[in-house]
Amino acid sequence: MAKTSKKNDKATTPESGERLNKKTYDNELRLLHIELVKLQQWVVEKGLKVCIVFEGRDGAGKGGTIKAITERVSPRVFRVIALPAPSEREKTQMYGQRYLAHMPAAGEVIIFDRSWYNRAGVERVMGFCTEEQTNTFLKVTPLFEKLMLESGIILIKYWLEVSPQEQARRLGDRCEDGRKLWKLTPMDLKSFTRWDAYTKARDEMFAATDTSWAPWYMARSEDKRKVRLNIISHLLKQIPYGDLTQAEKIKLPKRGKIGTYKAKDYPFKMVNERF
């Protein structure tokens, strides 16, 4: 694997070439965030229902990409769904039932950080479901997604693809970085040893569920900055939207006179100022 600098700005991999530098990334991301705000207002105004699915191996960059999408928009419009393992009760329900409650209503963008496709990936590879259950899932999912579209939902599915070398580097970094330890679960460690099994499961999932009405879009995620910009740029092209921000120029109103009311003395418990 190629050596990386401390900032990773110029590290290279066979798949991605030179890393995107931070200044370029920040400038491009700012422009894309402006467009996401426009999209947000359009979704609300027009009552659109948008569902975005993110799938990929552990360490592929799903969480960081979702954060890049949502950090400058309203959490009341862009809602992220990252469900834990099913409860004992949920295990007895119809598969996929727990996801239905999170489907978008008018004026919402729902982002699934992993989704019903767990059955075709981690559940299958780790033996949490039978092959018969997996085959049934792969058979009915295209029909389920067609029903979603017929109900007016705009469904967009992304798979983030990472190399085994880059995945190993990222998961190893989680082991060393106290800020990222929460991202590393016992299941991640077990699944790390089953690369080929995940690849086979991914390919069979694509073959069964990459349909004309709900296609899969794959994005290379060797460079986290590049994949975030590429995904957002692609997402903006999937939903035609207008610019409602220019309808009326926003100006601050005149502030009333300050000082007519004198604040009361109060024994506030102040935060210690360390900086």
PyMOL commands that set and color helices and strands:
alter all, ss='L'
color gray80, all
select helices_A, chain A and resi 22-46+62-70+88-91+97-100+116-120+122-125+131-150+164-176+181-183+186-192+195-209+224-238
alter helices_A, ss='H'
color red, helices_A
select strands_A, chain A and resi 12-13+17-18+49-56+78-81+108-113+153-161+216-220
alter strands_A, ss='S'
color yellow, strands_A
deselect
rebuild
show_as cartoon
